[in-house]
Amino acid sequence: MEFGLDTFGDVTSDTSYAQVIRNVVEQAVLADRLGIDAFGVGEHHRDDYAISSPEIVLAAIAARTERITLGTAVTVLSSDDPVRVYERFATLDAVSNGRAEIILGRGSFTESFPLFGYDLADYERLFSEKLDLMTHLLDEGPVTWAGSNRPPLKDQHVYPKTESGRLRTWIGVGGSPESVVRAARYGLPLVLAIIGGAPARFAPYVELYHRALKELGQEEQPIAVHCPGFVAATDQEAVDVLWPHARRMLDRIGRERGWPAITRDRFEADITEGAWHVGSPTTVARKIADTVQALGIDRFDLKYSHGTLPHDRLMTCVELYGTQVIPQVKEILS
């Protein structure tokens, strides 16, 4: 069982983008020192998140850490070039001594499409074709491939090659059966992004993934879960500190998507019964253990940054997660 942390580099109201990125590096350094297994940074191209080039941030982290796995949450493959994605992560893998991983996905926002000249009408085709090319690149041999979104490749080598012979690569999905089956078709590990509702309701997707792997003749692969959460000294402190920051973040996203404003009662209900893993170390550990047992997963990633939560609170959350939450989860699961 592995435990990770994810952040999107959320921008606080009184901090520059540059300082947020430096703060993310410090949070990752602390996570490495505490023995946390993995650290993921998101890719966004909007004003409420500071990280648009995750590989560069991860390379800075690699220079100051020793053991922690470094990856994305997620790489938006639909609006990127798979060849360049491979090259950047193979380079990160080299400078980190083999600690790089990629989580490929379509992301929960679409701002990268107009920014890089893609049509949202091609949403499905772009991801499908680019994922297919990416799986060829991961074999690290000569690539022959043709599609409709870029020139074909014929016996083309791409460099640098990795020392292990393959980049660890996952597919991140939000819960559609088609996406789960696609991950199984390519024999890639699965990350379920559970950001709303009870984690246990995703059990049918786990079952579908295992069944699809078997029917498609693929080997068993690990499954990870990405969930929002926050840890403080007590349950009350965790909710009181998180609420105003989460409310601003969720209301902004809600206005963009036509959702009603969130209420504190509804937010606390999602902490008690839904996707949010919030509270004291003991409370969060118990909920993570429940999620692990309900889904039979191999890794749990806590998305710990939320809106304008300040750096000192995030550092405390990382510290409590590494020193208290993870040991308690392991004890419960044993």
N, C-alpha and C positions, 0 to 999 in steps of 0.2 A: 504494500500500500504506500503510495506516494502522496505528498501534500505540496501544493503550490500556492502562489499568490499572483493575482492579475491586477493591473492598473491600466487606465487609459490616459494617465497624466492629466487628470481633471484640473482645470484652472481655477484657482481660488481668487477671490475678488481683489485682494491686495497684493498679488504676486505676479511677476512677469512670466511670460512663457519660458524664457530662459531659466529662471529660477525654479519653475516647476520641473523642468527636465533635470536640472541638477539635483533637485530633491528626490526625484524618482531614482536616480543613481544611488543616492545615499540610502534610500529604502531597500534597494536591492542588495547593497553591501551588507546592511544589517541582516537581511534574510539569509544571505550566504553564511555569515558568522554564526547564525543561530541553527544552521543545519537544515533549513527548509529546502525541499528538493528542487523546486522549479520556480521560475519568475517569468511572467509573461507581460508584455506591453502591447496595447492595442494600436491600431492604425486608424486615424481619423483626419479629416481635412475640414474642420469647422472650428469656430472660435472658442468653444467651451472645452476643447482638449488640446494639449500642447504637443502631442506626439504624432507627427505625420511621417517620420522616417524611423520606424522602430529598429531597423538593423543598426543604425548609427548609435542610438541610445544603448542598445544591447552590446555593441562593441565597446563603448565606454565602460559599461558594467563589467564586461569580460576582463578588462585590464585591471580591475580592482577586486576581483573575486577569484575563487579557486575551484569550487566544486558544483555550484548551483547550475542547473540546466537553464538555458536562456532561450526564450521563444516569443512568439507573437500570440495575440488574443483579439483579433485574428489578422492574418495577411489577406487583404481584399484582392483576391486573385482576379476577379472579373475585370478590374480596371488597371491591371498591371500586366507586364510581360513575363510569362513563365521563365523564359531564359534568364532575364535579369534577376528574377526572384531567386532562381537556383544559384546564380553567380554570387549574389550578395550573401546568401545564407551559407554557401560553401566557404566563402571568405570568413564569415563570422565563425564558422565551425573551426577553421584553422587558427584564428587568433585566440579562441577560447579553449583550445586543446580538446575539441570534439564535444563541446557542450551545447551546440546549437540544435534547435528544433523549429519546425514550422507548423502552425495551425492554419490551414487554408480554409477560407470561408467567403461568404458573400457580404458579411457585415450586417449591422442593423440600421445603417444609414446609407444614403445613396449619393452623397455630395461628391464622391470621387468620379462619378460618371460624367457630368458636364465639365468638371475640372479638367479631365484628361481626354475629353472629346468622344465619349461613348454615349450611345443612345440607350436609354432605359428600356426601350422596346426590345433590345437584344439581351436583356438581363439573363435569361436562362441559357441561351445559346453561347454567350461569352463564357459563362462559368463552366459549362459542360466541355466546351472545346479546350479551354485553357487548362482545366484539370486533367484532361486526357493527355495533353502535351506534357504537363508537369510530371505525370507518372512515368512517361518515357524518359524524361531527364533524370529522374531519381535513380534509374538503373545505371547511370554514369557510363554508358557505352555510346557508340555512334547512334544518332537519332535520325530516323526517317519518319516524317510526319507531315500531314497536310490537313488544312482546315480552311475556314472561310474568313477568319479574323486577322491572319498574318501570312506572310510568305511561307511556303513549305520549307522543310528541312530535309536534306538527303545525306545520310551518312555523316552527320555533323556532330563533332565532339564539342562539348562545352566545358569550360575550365573556370576555376580549379577543381580538380577531383578531390574528394574527401579522403582522409586517411582510413576511415572505417569502410568506405565503399558505398555508403548510403546515408543521406540525411534523414533523421527521424522526422516523419511528417504525419500529421493528423488531419482529419477533416472535422471542422466545427459545424454543427447543425443546430437549428433552433427548434427542431421537433417535427419536421415534415417526414412522412414515411419514405417519400422518394429520395430525400437526401440521405437518410439512413441506409437505404438499399444501395445507393451510389457509392457510399463509403465502403460497404461490403464488397461491391463489385470490383473495386480496385484493391481490395485487401489492405486498406489503410485503417489505423486506429481511429476511434470515434471520440469526439468531445461533444457532449450535450450541454448547450447553453440554457440553463434553467433560471430564468429571470422573473418568472411569475407562476403562481400556482404551486401546489404541493409537489415536491420532488418525486414522491411515489407514483404520481400519475404518468411519469415517463417510463415506468417499468415495461409497458408494451413495446416501446422503441428499443429498449435493451434486448428484449426477447426477439424482436424482429431482426435486429442486427446479428445476433448469434445464429438465428435460423438462416438468414441470407448468406452469411459466411459459409455455413455448412453446405447449403444447396448449390452455391457457386464454386465449391471446391477450394475455398480459401482457408488458410490457417487461422486459428483463433487470434484475436487482436485485443489489446487493452482498451478499456473504456474509461474516459475521464468525465467529470462534471464540473462546470463553471457556474458558481452561484454568487450572488451579492451577499455581503455581510460586513460586520463591524464588531470589534471586541473592545470592551472597556472594563473597568474594575467591577462594576455591578450591572445588572440588567437595566435598572432605572437610568443610570448614567449613560449607558450605551444608547438607549432610545432617545433620551433628552438631548444628547450631543448630536446624534445623527439626524434627527427629524428635520430641523430647519434647512439643513444642507440638502438632504434627500428630497424634501418638498420642492425646493427651487429647481432642482435638476429634473425631477419627474414632471412638474408642471410645465416646464419649458418644452420637454419632449412631447408631453400631452397636447400642448397648444399646437405644435407642428403637425400632430397626427389626428387632431379632432377628438381627443379623449377628455373626459371631465376632470376637473381639478381633484387631486388626491386629498383625502381627509386623514387626520391622524388615526382615527378609529380603523379605517381601511388599511393604513400602513401597518399599524400594530397587529392587525389580523394576519397580514402577510408575514409578519415576523413569527407569530405564534403557529400558523398553519401552512404558510406558503414558502416561497423560495428564499426569503431573506434569513440569513444565519447571523442573528444579532443578539448581543447580550454579554454576560460575564463569560470568562473562559469556560466554566463548567457548563453553562447553558449552551454555548456555541459548540462545545465538544460533543455534548449529547445529541444536538441536532445534526451535526456532521455525521456522527456514528449512525444515527437513524437513516440518513440519506444513503450512506455507504451500504448499510445492510438491506435497505429497501431495493436498491438497484444493482447490488453486486459489482460495484465499480472498482477500478484499480488506482484511480487518482482523484483527489478532490482539490479544486482550485478555488480559492476565495477571492472574489473581486472586491478589494478592500477600499478603493478610492471612490468617493461619491460627491460629485459637485464641488462645493467650496470647502469641504472638510480640510482644515489646515494641516500642514506638514507635521507638526508636533503630535497631533492626534493620530495621524497615519503611522508615525514611528512607534507610538505606544501600541497601536493595534498590531503591527508587525511583531513587536516584542512579545506581546501576550500570546499571539498565535503560535510563535515558535517555541516559547518557553513553557506555556501552560496548556493551550488548546491541543496541540498535536500530541503531546505525551498522554493527555487524558483520553483522546480518541483511540490511540493505540491500546491503552489499558482496557477500555470498554470493548474494543473489537477482539482482544485476546481472550 
